[in-house]
Amino acid sequence: VQLQASGGGLVQAGGSLKLSCAASGRALSMDAMAWFRQAPGKEREFVSAIRWPMGSRTYYTDSVKGRFTMSGDKAKKMVFLQMNSLKPEDTAVYYCAARQYWSVQYYTDKQYDTWGQGTQVNVSS
């Protein structure tokens, strides 16, 4: 399985971007997909996750709640991250990730065994 993330770019504070992540290749059941981000000089951090066996239940880190919305189409093996009201502190490389089964530690990057290449998001003040 390969993941391809896209949709990053440069936007002013308060603006919006929509990231996409598409899975290709022979894919096992992917019950969990997530977005992580890594800012320069910082560790990779959890952004959001989707749990498909639970009717597309989504989870977010506190700093993006109310601004970011994760959605997906399991049949098409795609997930999206709609990012609104962007802030300079959202600047980072955003990665999509997947695992076959849901994990209660969905917020930990080590739980995911498949990763996309990352897409850069820059938010100017």
C-alpha positions as CSV (number, residue, x, y, z in Angstrom):
1,V,0.0,0.0,0.0
2,Q,1.2,3.5,-0.8
3,L,-0.2,6.8,0.5
4,Q,-0.1,10.0,-1.5
5,A,-0.8,13.3,0.2
6,S,-1.5,16.5,-1.6
7,G,-3.1,19.9,-1.2
8,G,-0.5,21.8,0.8
9,G,0.5,25.3,0.0
10,L,1.0,28.8,1.2
11,V,-2.0,30.6,2.8
12,Q,-2.5,33.7,4.9
13,A,-3.6,33.4,8.5
14,G,-7.3,32.9,8.7
15,G,-7.4,31.1,5.3
16,S,-8.2,27.6,4.4
17,L,-6.6,24.6,2.8
18,K,-7.9,21.1,2.1
19,L,-5.4,18.2,2.1
20,S,-6.1,14.9,0.4
21,C,-4.6,11.4,0.9
22,A,-5.1,8.6,-1.5
23,A,-4.1,5.0,-1.0
24,S,-3.1,2.9,-3.9
25,G,-1.9,-0.7,-4.4
26,R,-3.1,-3.8,-2.8
27,A,-4.7,-2.5,0.4
28,L,-5.8,-4.6,3.3
29,S,-8.6,-3.3,5.3
30,M,-7.6,0.1,6.7
31,D,-9.7,0.7,9.7
32,A,-7.7,3.7,10.8
33,M,-6.2,6.6,9.0
34,A,-4.7,9.7,10.5
35,W,-3.0,13.0,9.9
36,F,0.2,14.0,11.7
37,R,2.3,17.1,11.2
38,Q,5.9,18.0,11.9
39,A,7.1,21.6,12.3
40,P,10.7,22.6,11.9
41,G,12.7,21.6,15.0
42,K,9.7,19.8,16.5
43,E,8.6,16.2,16.9
44,R,5.9,14.9,14.7
45,E,2.5,15.4,16.4
46,F,-1.0,13.9,16.0
47,V,-3.6,16.0,14.2
48,S,-6.6,13.9,13.5
49,A,-7.7,10.3,12.9
50,I,-10.7,8.5,11.5
51,R,-12.1,5.2,12.6
52,W,-14.1,3.6,9.9
53,P,-15.7,0.6,11.6
54,M,-17.3,3.1,14.0
55,G,-19.2,4.9,11.2
56,S,-16.3,7.3,10.4
57,R,-15.8,8.5,13.9
58,T,-13.2,11.2,14.0
59,Y,-10.7,12.4,16.6
60,Y,-8.7,15.6,16.9
61,T,-5.9,17.1,18.9
62,D,-7.2,20.0,21.0
63,S,-5.3,22.7,19.1
64,V,-7.3,22.0,15.9
65,K,-10.8,21.2,17.2
66,G,-13.4,23.4,15.7
67,R,-11.0,24.4,12.8
68,F,-10.1,21.2,11.1
69,T,-12.4,18.5,9.8
70,M,-11.3,15.1,8.7
71,S,-13.4,13.0,6.4
72,G,-13.0,10.1,4.2
73,D,-14.3,7.6,1.7
74,K,-13.2,4.1,2.7
75,A,-14.4,2.6,-0.6
76,K,-12.2,5.0,-2.5
77,K,-9.4,4.7,0.1
78,M,-9.2,8.4,0.5
79,V,-9.1,10.8,3.4
80,F,-9.3,14.6,3.5
81,L,-8.4,17.2,6.0
82,Q,-10.3,20.5,5.7
83,M,-8.3,23.2,7.5
84,N,-10.1,26.5,8.3
85,S,-9.0,29.5,10.3
86,L,-5.4,28.5,9.8
87,K,-2.8,30.0,12.1
88,P,1.0,30.5,11.7
89,E,1.5,27.7,14.2
90,D,-0.2,25.3,11.9
91,T,2.8,25.6,9.6
92,A,4.3,22.1,9.2
93,V,4.7,19.1,6.9
94,Y,1.5,17.2,7.1
95,Y,1.6,13.4,6.8
96,C,-1.2,10.9,6.3
97,A,-0.8,7.5,7.9
98,A,-2.8,4.2,7.9
99,R,-3.0,1.0,9.9
100,Q,-5.1,-2.1,9.3
101,Y,-6.8,-2.2,12.6
102,W,-7.9,0.5,15.0
103,S,-5.7,1.2,18.0
104,V,-6.6,2.9,21.2
105,Q,-3.3,4.7,20.9
106,Y,-4.4,6.2,17.6
107,Y,-2.6,9.5,18.5
108,T,0.8,7.8,18.6
109,D,2.7,7.7,15.3
110,K,4.4,4.4,16.1
111,Q,0.9,2.8,15.8
112,Y,0.9,3.4,12.0
113,D,2.8,1.3,9.6
114,T,2.0,3.0,6.4
115,W,2.9,6.7,5.7
116,G,2.6,9.1,2.9
117,Q,5.4,11.4,1.7
118,G,4.1,14.6,3.4
119,T,2.8,17.8,2.0
120,Q,4.0,21.3,3.2
121,V,1.6,23.8,4.7
122,N,2.8,27.3,5.3
123,V,0.6,29.8,7.0
124,S,1.9,33.4,6.9
125,S,0.9,36.0,9.5
